[in-house]
Amino acid sequence: MSIENQDDLPSGWSKERLEDQALIDIWKKTIDVQQHFNDIELRIRNLAITLVVAVFGVVAYSMKEEMVVAVFGYTLPLGSLVLIGVLPAWLAFYFMDRYWYHRLLLGAVDHARDLEKSRPELGLTGKIGKRSPLVFRGGFKMHSTRKVDVLYWVGGILLIVCSIAVYVASDGSSVDEAAAQGAEARDDDG
């Protein structure tokens, strides 16, 4: 809205007050955008963790039933393969969270900080930014970007370690039995 003279202003308003109100409205919208991207990131993480929990349910069932799969001449516990199989999805969630929406959130945060420089009483983004990092002994600070990295890296490593653990826990007995049964079935056919 362009104000040419004082007569164009709402009753009782000055040009400065109108500009002040416009700045506050822009700041409010910027905060809304921050909340939007933060909400999307939380939904992505929620969905990723829900998927992993469901996968662990499938793995537990497959271990209970001693399910195995033949892959390239090797008989492996199904649970190990499921855990490794979910890794691409886990990495896709990581990419979408960290390299897509997190970057957009950081852009909104930067914009809000710029607005807050001219109006310190609007300093919500700055206050959150000061309280957000985890501070460790020695003064090392972990900001939100590192927190996202840690969540997904720890989750990915957990999936790999659990896959190996399921393989080791199968003790080869069900794997060997399934291989023997497969060999017997081939001998009976031949």
C-alpha positions in Angstrom: 0.0 0.0 0.0 1.5 3.3 -1.0 0.8 6.4 1.2 1.1 9.6 -0.7 -0.1 12.0 2.0 -1.4 12.1 5.5 -5.0 12.1 4.3 -4.6 8.5 3.0 -3.8 7.1 6.5 -6.3 5.5 8.7 -7.6 7.9 11.4 -5.1 8.5 14.2 -2.2 6.7 12.3 1.1 8.2 11.2 3.2 7.0 8.3 5.7 5.6 10.8 3.0 3.7 12.7 1.8 2.2 9.5 5.3 1.1 8.5 5.8 -0.3 12.0 2.6 -2.3 11.7 3.7 -3.6 8.3 7.0 -4.8 9.8 5.2 -6.5 12.6 2.8 -8.2 10.1 5.8 -9.4 8.0 7.5 -10.7 11.2 4.3 -12.6 12.2 4.1 -14.2 8.8 7.8 -15.1 9.0 7.2 -16.8 12.4 4.3 -18.7 10.8 6.6 -19.9 8.0 9.2 -21.1 10.6 6.4 -23.0 12.4 5.3 -24.5 9.2 8.7 -25.9 8.2 9.4 -27.0 11.8 6.1 -28.9 11.8 7.0 -30.6 8.4 10.4 -31.6 9.8 8.7 -33.1 12.9 6.2 -35.0 10.8 9.0 -36.4 8.6 10.9 -37.6 11.8 7.7 -39.0 13.2 7.0 -41.0 10.0 10.6 -42.2 9.8 10.6 -43.4 13.4 7.2 -45.0 13.0 8.5 -46.9 10.0 11.5 -48.2 11.9 9.4 -49.3 14.9 7.1 -51.2 12.4 10.2 -52.8 10.8 11.4 -53.9 14.3 8.0 -55.6 14.7 8.4 -57.4 11.4 12.0 -58.4 12.4 10.8 -59.8 15.8 8.1 -61.8 14.1 10.5 -63.1 11.5 12.9 -64.2 14.2 10.2 -65.9 16.2 9.1 -67.8 13.1 12.8 -68.4 12.0 12.0 -67.0 8.6 14.9 -67.2 6.1 15.5 -66.1 2.5 17.9 -67.5 -0.1 19.9 -64.7 -1.7 22.6 -65.5 -4.3 23.1 -69.0 -2.9 23.1 -67.9 0.7 20.3 -68.4 3.2 19.9 -65.4 5.4 17.6 -64.5 8.2 14.7 -62.4 6.8 15.0 -60.0 9.7 18.6 -59.0 8.7 17.5 -58.3 5.2 14.5 -56.3 6.3 16.7 -54.1 8.5 19.2 -53.5 5.7 16.3 -53.0 3.3 14.8 -50.1 5.3 18.1 -48.2 5.1 17.3 -46.5 1.7 14.0 -45.2 3.1 15.8 -44.0 6.3 18.3 -42.1 4.1 15.5 -40.7 2.0 13.9 -39.3 5.2 17.2 -37.9 6.2 17.7 -36.2 2.8 14.2 -34.7 2.9 14.5 -33.5 6.5 18.1 -32.2 6.5 18.7 -31.1 3.0 15.3 -29.9 2.0 13.0 -28.7 4.8 15.7 -27.9 7.3 17.4 -25.5 4.8 14.0 -23.8 4.2 13.5 -23.5 8.0 17.0 -21.9 8.4 16.1 -19.4 5.6 13.0 -18.4 7.5 15.1 -18.1 10.7 17.6 -15.9 9.0 14.8 -13.7 7.7 13.3 -13.3 11.1 16.6 -12.4 12.7 17.1 -9.7 10.1 13.6 -8.3 10.9 14.3 -8.5 14.6 17.4 -6.4 14.3 15.3 -3.3 13.6 12.8 -4.2 16.4 14.6 -5.9 19.3 11.3 -6.4 21.2 10.4 -8.9 18.5 13.4 -11.0 19.4 11.7 -14.5 19.6 13.9 -16.1 17.0 17.0 -14.8 18.7 15.9 -16.0 22.1 15.1 -19.5 20.7 18.4 -19.6 18.9 20.3 -18.9 22.1 18.4 -21.6 24.0 18.3 -24.3 21.3 21.9 -25.6 21.2 23.0 -28.5 23.5 26.1 -27.3 25.3 28.6 -30.0 26.3 31.5 -29.9 28.7 34.4 -27.9 27.1 31.9 -25.5 25.5 31.1 -27.6 22.4 27.6 -26.6 21.1 25.4 -28.8 19.0 22.9 -26.7 17.0 19.8 -28.0 15.2 21.6 -29.0 12.0 24.0 -31.3 14.0 21.0 -32.7 16.0 19.3 -33.7 12.8 22.6 -35.4 11.6 23.0 -37.2 14.9 19.4 -38.5 14.9 19.7 -40.0 11.4 23.3 -41.3 11.7 22.6 -43.0 15.0 19.4 -44.5 13.6 21.2 -45.7 10.5 24.0 -47.3 12.5 21.4 -48.9 14.8 19.8 -50.5 11.8 23.1 -51.9 10.6 24.1 -53.1 14.0 20.7 -54.7 14.6 20.9 -56.4 11.2 24.2 -57.9 12.1 22.9 -58.9 15.6 19.9 -60.7 14.0 22.2 -62.6 11.7 24.5 -63.6 14.6 21.5 -64.4 16.9 20.2 -66.8 14.3 23.3 -68.8 15.2 23.2 -70.2 11.7 21.0 -73.1 13.0 17.8 -72.0 11.2 19.8 -70.8 8.3 21.6 -74.1 8.0 18.4 -76.0 8.5 16.7 -74.0 5.7 19.7 -74.5 3.4 19.6 -78.3 4.2 15.8 -78.4 3.5 16.3 -76.6 0.2 19.1 -79.0 -0.8 16.9 -82.0 0.1 14.1 -80.6 -1.9 16.4 -80.1 -4.9 17.7 -83.7 -4.5 14.1 -85.1 -4.4 13.3 -83.2 -7.6 16.4 -84.4 -9.4 
